[in-house]
Amino acid sequence: MSRPADGSANWGKASRQWSSVGSPLRPCAEDVAFTEAAIDRQFGQTGRPPAAVLLGVTPELAACRWPAGTRLTAVDNSRAMIDALWPAPGVPDGAAVLCADWRGMPLAAGSIDIAVGDGCFSAAPFPDAGTICREIRRVLRPGGLLSIRLFTRPERPETVDGLREAIAAGTVGNVHALKWRVAALVQPRIEAGARLGDIWDLFQQLAPAIAPFAGQPGWRADELATLDRYRDNDLRFYFPTLEEFRAVSAPWLEEVGRGHGTYPLAERCPTLLLRAN
Ligand SMILES: C[S@@+](CC[C@H](N)C(=O)[O-])C[C@H]1O[C@@H](n2cnc3c(N)ncnc32)[C@H](O)[C@@H]1O
């Protein structure tokens, strides 16, 4: 199993900046609606409120429209993130949180109707993605669902010059969309991931192109400041192509649906619906 570099410290800082982080890094209403449709679909099939797992403590998913009687358990291995974000206002009555690893969750096999998550396969080292899918499959009952938003990179990489031109043309959208485009560029291969310090370095090269937008919505000082914690940071995020994700998930989970929103870079951030057969 791989071990992330100082992940807890990173997520602690991230949790303090949560209000300055926007889509695509946080799920927006369109993403939440996709997950709610998956929850409704599961409820419709079983006829009873679900036993559900939230992978992480993403507030938007914790407090989405769960049926009355849902038994929700959130699982996150960062105590700092749990302390900062749990419980979100509006979580289902009786919702619980476990400080535990997705690679080995303290949950009984076949006990869960639906698992939901946001960006989980970019937060955990990608070499562990197959193990995490297997573990999700273990806790889901047959027919159970996983609704997961991915942060992917395109099959055909863009270039630094192309990205600089897109910034100048005003088509990037916001600093968070730019972070993920830069991340895809600095990631040498999926197993290595994108080192946050390398994302910060390339951002500095792009600073002259960004400067004209400073202060505008999506490029406010507090939003740009979410980059500060990336400087000299050895932590890595992981950006698989859709096919790379499918290669590790397919042995355990069958893809039965996919959708994405309309915010900047939404096309790289699909929510996949997968079923345990
Ligand atoms: C849900 S993911 C992505 C959240 C958000 N969309 C973003 O990109 O910032 C972030 C969470 O994953 C948690 N995490 C990362 N790897 C984990 C693992 N192997 N087991 C449990 N939690 C993990 C971190 O502690 C963090 O709270």
The ligand as an SDF file (V2000), in Angstrom:
LIG
                    3D

 27 29  0  0  0  0  0  0  0  0999 V2000
  -13.1810   13.3380   -0.5050 C   0  0  0  0  0  0  0  0  0  0  0  0
  -11.6210   13.7280   -1.1100 S   0  0  0  0  0  0  0  0  0  0  0  0
  -11.8080   15.1620   -2.1790 C   0  0  0  0  0  0  0  0  0  0  0  0
  -12.5020   16.3570   -1.5460 C   0  0  0  0  0  0  0  0  0  0  0  0
  -12.6710   17.5940   -2.4490 C   0  0  0  0  0  0  0  0  0  0  0  0
  -13.5000   17.3150   -3.5740 N   0  0  0  0  0  0  0  0  0  0  0  0
  -11.3190   18.1220   -2.8990 C   0  0  0  0  0  0  0  0  0  0  0  0
  -10.8320   17.7390   -3.9520 O   0  0  0  0  0  0  0  0  0  0  0  0
  -10.7010   18.8940   -2.1690 O   0  0  0  0  0  0  0  0  0  0  0  0
  -10.7570   14.4640    0.2190 C   0  0  0  0  0  0  0  0  0  0  0  0
  -10.7340   13.6380    1.4860 C   0  0  0  0  0  0  0  0  0  0  0  0
  -10.1950   12.3810    1.2460 O   0  0  0  0  0  0  0  0  0  0  0  0
   -9.6010   11.9340    2.4470 C   0  0  0  0  0  0  0  0  0  0  0  0
   -8.7730   10.7700    2.1060 N   0  0  0  0  0  0  0  0  0  0  0  0
   -7.7620   10.7110    1.2010 C   0  0  0  0  0  0  0  0  0  0  0  0
   -7.2870    9.4450    1.1160 N   0  0  0  0  0  0  0  0  0  0  0  0
   -8.0260    8.7010    1.9800 C   0  0  0  0  0  0  0  0  0  0  0  0
   -8.0340    7.3200    2.3310 C   0  0  0  0  0  0  0  0  0  0  0  0
   -7.1690    6.4580    1.7820 N   0  0  0  0  0  0  0  0  0  0  0  0
   -8.9290    6.8930    3.2410 N   0  0  0  0  0  0  0  0  0  0  0  0
   -9.8110    7.7470    3.8080 C   0  0  0  0  0  0  0  0  0  0  0  0
   -9.8490    9.0700    3.5220 N   0  0  0  0  0  0  0  0  0  0  0  0
   -8.9720    9.5350    2.6150 C   0  0  0  0  0  0  0  0  0  0  0  0
   -8.8750   13.1640    2.9500 C   0  0  0  0  0  0  0  0  0  0  0  0
   -8.6310   13.0810    4.3230 O   0  0  0  0  0  0  0  0  0  0  0  0
   -9.8590   14.2620    2.5900 C   0  0  0  0  0  0  0  0  0  0  0  0
  -10.6840   14.6090    3.6730 O   0  0  0  0  0  0  0  0  0  0  0  0
  1  2  1  0
  2  3  1  0
  2 10  1  0
  3  4  1  0
  4  5  1  0
  5  6  1  0
  5  7  1  0
  7  8  2  0
  7  9  1  0
 10 11  1  0
 11 12  1  0
 11 26  1  0
 12 13  1  0
 13 14  1  0
 13 24  1  0
 14 15  1  0
 14 23  1  0
 15 16  2  0
 16 17  1  0
 17 18  1  0
 17 23  2  0
 18 19  1  0
 18 20  2  0
 20 21  1  0
 21 22  2  0
 22 23  1  0
 24 25  1  0
 24 26  1  0
 26 27  1  0
M  CHG  2   2   1   9  -1
M  END
$$$$
